[in-house]
Amino acid sequence: MQTRSDNPKGKNLLARGLSMVGHNKRYVIWFFLMNLTLGFFGTAAFSNQAHAVLNTSLYSGRLLHGFHLAALIELFMRPEFGPMQAATMSGFFFIFVFFLATALFLPGVFQGFESTYRLPREDFFRACGRNLWRFVRLLIISGIVFGIVVGLLFWAQGALIKKAGESTNELLPFEIQMTTLAIIFLIMCTLRIWFDLAEADTVLSDQKAVRKSIGAAWRHTFKGFGRLLGSYLVTTIVAAAILVAGLWSWMKLVAPESIIGAFIVSQFTLLLLLIPRFWQRGVAVAYWQQAMVAPVVAVEPAVATATPATETTLAAVTPGVSPVIPSREMPST
């Protein structure tokens, strides 16, 4: 078996998390192939309906040699295109399948990141099966929390912008919008850290009660807030740089009529975008190893203490010798 000798406490979170991704590159490839396969099936209905129209129309050149919004809207409105629901339902279905597959396979990823050796396939799937229902509960709870927080934040942002619109300062609404967007981003990043730590603790501590992992992750989110938030911000910046580079390559290096070139650039960009997300989960595992793992208490063997021997005990263990019983004098009358 291939082992790793790096000390979890000898590196910072970013270096340790990136090291985990580097030693488990196969997980990134597996998720990319799963995403590509589900995406192919999810877009099959839309592709078939679009081909039925575009293959017999010269108007499709506006979409072949560049993006033309009016041509795309007209494509959707044509009767031969068919109902929009038939083209999109399969996509929504396979999105749900992707989230379910993510909940199924992520526990194995966490277990592989924490392991100091190449995790065997049977151990990977054992971790996936043992934690499936726990991760489903975590996803439900996180969805509820994210939905409530996002709704309240954007409601507050709208109220502030509306109030700022009454001011004589014309730039104030824009400034408030940018400031509140930055605050919303930081809050959502904090929530992401919280539930990533909860996922890591659920798997690595084999915690059946996910509420305990959620509570422990909440405490440690603020206990190591500076280190965790800084690490997540760095990985987010890396993801943004990859996205910008991918879009620039698509626009500048790929000809509009090159379907193969567009496919290669887009899929390579999506593959690289998976690395920062796995890097963030590696950061969560690294923090769990440094701060959240339960300490191992060494149990010392009990040492028997010698007791002084008496005449009675010596006689009891010496064969052939009867114990000496002290005589008692009868009281005089």
C-alpha positions in Angstrom: 0.0 0.0 0.0 1.1 3.5 -0.8 1.5 5.6 2.4 1.8 9.2 3.2 4.3 10.4 5.8 3.3 14.1 6.0 2.4 15.3 9.5 -1.1 16.8 9.7 0.1 19.4 12.2 3.3 20.3 10.3 1.6 22.2 7.5 -0.9 25.0 7.2 -4.5 24.3 6.1 -4.0 25.2 2.4 -0.9 23.1 1.9 -2.3 20.2 3.8 -5.6 20.3 1.9 -3.9 20.6 -1.5 -1.6 17.7 -0.5 -4.8 15.6 0.1 -6.1 16.5 -3.3 -2.8 15.6 -4.9 -2.7 12.2 -3.3 -6.4 11.5 -4.3 -6.5 12.9 -7.9 -8.7 9.9 -8.9 -11.7 11.4 -6.9 -11.6 14.5 -9.1 -11.5 12.4 -12.2 -14.4 10.2 -11.0 -16.6 13.2 -10.2 -15.7 14.8 -13.5 -16.7 11.7 -15.5 -19.9 11.4 -13.4 -20.8 15.0 -14.1 -20.0 14.6 -17.9 -22.2 11.5 -18.1 -25.1 12.9 -16.3 -24.8 16.1 -18.2 -24.9 14.2 -21.5 -28.2 12.4 -20.5 -29.6 15.6 -19.0 -29.2 17.6 -22.3 -30.2 14.8 -24.6 -33.8 15.9 -24.9 -33.0 19.5 -25.5 -30.4 18.5 -28.1 -32.8 16.3 -30.0 -35.5 19.0 -30.1 -33.0 21.7 -31.2 -31.5 19.5 -34.0 -35.0 18.9 -35.4 -35.2 22.7 -36.1 -31.6 23.8 -36.7 -30.7 21.0 -39.1 -33.2 22.3 -41.6 -32.9 26.1 -41.1 -30.4 28.5 -42.5 -31.3 30.8 -39.5 -29.2 28.5 -37.3 -26.1 30.2 -38.7 -26.6 33.0 -36.2 -26.1 30.4 -33.4 -23.4 28.5 -35.1 -21.1 31.5 -35.7 -21.7 33.2 -32.4 -24.4 33.7 -29.8 -27.5 35.5 -30.9 -30.1 36.0 -28.2 -33.0 36.8 -30.6 -32.3 33.6 -32.6 -32.3 31.5 -29.5 -35.6 33.0 -28.3 -37.1 32.4 -31.8 -35.9 28.8 -31.7 -37.8 28.3 -28.4 -41.0 29.8 -29.8 -41.2 27.7 -33.0 -43.9 25.0 -32.9 -41.6 22.3 -34.2 -39.3 22.8 -31.3 -41.9 21.3 -29.0 -42.9 22.1 -25.4 -40.1 23.6 -23.3 -41.1 21.4 -20.4 -40.1 18.3 -22.4 -36.7 19.8 -23.1 -35.9 20.8 -19.5 -37.5 18.1 -17.3 -34.7 15.6 -18.0 -32.1 18.2 -17.1 -33.8 18.9 -13.7 -34.0 15.1 -13.1 -30.3 14.5 -13.7 -29.4 17.5 -11.5 -31.3 15.8 -8.7 -29.4 12.5 -9.5 -26.1 14.4 -9.4 -26.9 15.8 -5.9 -27.9 12.4 -4.7 -24.7 10.8 -6.1 -22.7 13.6 -4.4 -24.3 12.7 -1.1 -23.5 9.1 -1.8 -19.8 9.4 -2.7 -18.6 12.3 -0.6 -18.2 10.3 2.6 -15.7 8.1 0.8 -13.8 11.2 -0.4 -13.6 12.5 3.2 -12.4 9.0 4.4 -9.8 8.9 1.6 -8.5 12.4 2.5 -8.1 11.5 6.1 -6.4 8.2 5.5 -2.6 8.0 5.5 -2.6 5.4 2.8 -4.4 4.8 -0.5 -7.9 3.9 0.6 -9.0 0.5 -0.7 -12.1 0.4 -2.9 -14.1 -1.6 -0.4 -13.3 0.8 2.4 -14.4 3.7 0.2 -17.8 2.2 -0.6 -18.2 1.1 3.0 -17.8 4.7 4.1 -20.3 5.8 1.4 -23.0 3.3 2.5 -22.5 3.9 6.2 -22.9 7.7 5.9 -25.5 8.0 3.1 -28.5 8.8 5.4 -26.4 11.0 7.5 -25.4 13.1 4.5 -29.0 13.2 3.2 -30.0 14.7 6.6 -27.1 17.2 6.4 -28.1 18.3 2.9 -31.7 18.8 4.0 -30.6 20.9 7.1 -28.1 22.9 5.1 -30.7 23.6 2.4 -33.1 24.9 5.0 -30.5 27.1 6.7 -29.1 28.4 3.4 -32.6 29.2 2.1 -33.6 31.1 5.2 -30.4 33.0 5.5 -30.2 33.9 1.8 -33.8 35.1 1.8 -33.3 37.3 4.8 -30.0 38.8 3.5 -31.4 39.7 0.1 -34.6 41.1 1.7 -32.4 43.3 3.9 -30.3 44.3 0.9 -33.4 45.3 -1.0 -34.7 47.4 1.9 -31.3 49.2 2.3 -31.1 49.9 -1.4 -34.6 51.2 -1.5 -33.9 53.5 1.5 -30.7 54.7 -0.1 -32.6 55.6 -3.3 -34.3 58.3 -1.3 -31.0 60.0 -0.6 -29.6 62.8 -2.7 -26.3 60.9 -3.2 -26.7 59.1 -6.6 -23.8 56.7 -5.9 -25.1 55.6 -2.5 -27.5 52.8 -3.8 -24.6 51.3 -5.9 -22.2 51.5 -3.0 -24.6 49.9 -0.7 -25.4 47.2 -3.2 -21.7 46.3 -3.6 -21.0 46.4 0.1 -24.0 44.2 0.9 -23.0 41.8 -1.8 -19.6 41.5 -0.2 -21.1 40.9 3.2 -23.5 38.3 1.8 -20.6 36.5 0.1 -18.7 36.3 3.4 -21.7 35.1 5.3 -22.4 32.4 2.7 -18.8 31.4 2.8 -19.0 31.0 6.6 -22.1 28.8 6.2 -20.2 26.7 3.7 -17.3 26.3 6.1 -19.8 25.3 8.9 -21.4 22.5 6.9 -18.1 21.3 5.4 -16.8 20.8 8.9 -20.0 19.1 9.9 -19.7 16.7 7.0 -16.0 15.9 7.8 -16.9 15.3 11.5 -19.8 13.1 10.7 -17.7 10.8 8.5 -14.4 10.8 10.4 -15.9 10.6 13.9 -18.5 8.1 12.7 -21.1 10.3 14.3 -24.6 8.9 14.0 -26.3 12.0 15.5 -25.6 14.7 12.9 -26.8 17.4 15.3 -23.7 16.8 17.4 -21.5 17.2 14.3 -23.4 20.4 13.4 -22.9 21.8 16.9 -19.2 21.0 17.0 -18.7 22.4 13.5 -20.5 25.6 14.5 -18.2 26.1 17.5 -15.0 25.4 15.5 -16.1 27.6 12.6 -15.7 30.6 14.9 -12.8 29.1 16.9 -10.6 28.9 13.8 -12.5 31.5 11.8 -9.5 33.5 10.5 -7.6 30.4 9.3 -10.6 28.8 7.7 -12.1 31.9 6.1 -8.7 32.8 4.7 -8.2 29.4 3.2 -11.6 29.3 1.6 -11.1 32.8 0.2 -7.9 31.7 -1.4 -9.5 28.7 -3.0 -12.4 30.8 -4.2 -10.0 33.3 -5.9 -8.3 30.3 -7.6 -11.7 29.1 -8.9 -12.5 32.5 -10.2 -9.2 32.8 -12.0 -9.8 29.4 -13.6 -13.2 30.4 -14.7 -12.0 33.7 -16.2 -9.1 31.9 -18.0 -11.5 29.3 -19.4 -13.9 31.9 -20.7 -11.1 33.9 -22.2 -9.7 30.8 -23.9 -13.1 29.9 -25.3 -13.6 33.4 -26.8 -10.1 34.1 -28.1 -8.7 30.6 -29.0 -11.7 28.7 -30.2 -13.4 29.4 -33.5 -17.2 29.9 -33.3 -17.8 27.0 -35.6 -15.4 24.6 -33.8 -17.7 22.3 -31.8 -14.8 20.0 -30.8 -12.6 22.9 -29.6 -15.5 24.4 -27.6 -16.2 21.0 -26.0 -12.5 20.5 -25.1 -12.0 23.9 -23.6 -15.3 23.9 -21.6 -14.8 20.4 -20.2 -11.2 21.1 -19.3 -12.3 24.3 -17.5 -15.0 22.3 -15.6 -12.4 19.7 -14.6 -10.1 22.4 -13.2 -13.0 24.0 -11.4 -13.5 20.8 -9.4 -10.0 21.1 -7.9 -10.8 24.2 -5.7 -14.0 22.6 -4.4 -12.1 19.4 -3.4 -9.4 21.6 -2.0 -11.9 23.2 0.3 -13.0 19.8 1.6 -9.3 19.0 2.1 -9.0 22.1 4.2 -11.9 21.0 6.3 -10.4 17.6 6.8 -7.0 19.2 7.7 -8.7 21.4 10.3 -10.6 18.4 11.7 -7.3 16.5 12.1 -5.6 19.5 13.9 -8.5 20.7 16.1 -11.5 18.5 16.1 -10.2 15.0 16.4 -10.9 13.4 19.8 -7.7 13.1 21.8 -6.5 9.6 22.5 -6.1 8.9 26.2 -3.4 6.4 27.0 -4.5 3.8 29.5 -1.7 2.7 31.8 -1.8 -0.9 33.2 -2.6 -1.2 36.8 0.4 -2.1 39.0 -0.2 -4.5 41.9 1.1 -3.2 45.2 2.8 -5.6 47.6 1.2 -6.1 51.0 3.1 -7.2 54.1 2.6 -10.9 54.9 1.2 -12.0 58.2 1.5 -15.3 60.0 -2.0 -16.2 58.9 -1.5 -15.4 55.2 1.9 -17.2 55.2 0.4 -20.3 56.7 -2.5 -20.2 54.3 -0.3 -20.3 51.3 2.3 -22.7 52.8 1.3 -26.3 52.3 1.3 -28.6 55.3 1.3 -25.7 57.8 -1.8 -24.9 59.7 -2.5 -21.4 60.7 -1.7 -20.3 64.2 -4.8 -19.3 66.0 -4.2 -17.1 69.0 -5.6 -18.6 72.3 -8.3 -16.8 74.2 -8.4 -16.9 78.0 -11.7 -17.5 79.6 -12.7 -14.7 81.8 -12.5 -15.5 85.6 -15.6 -15.8 87.5 
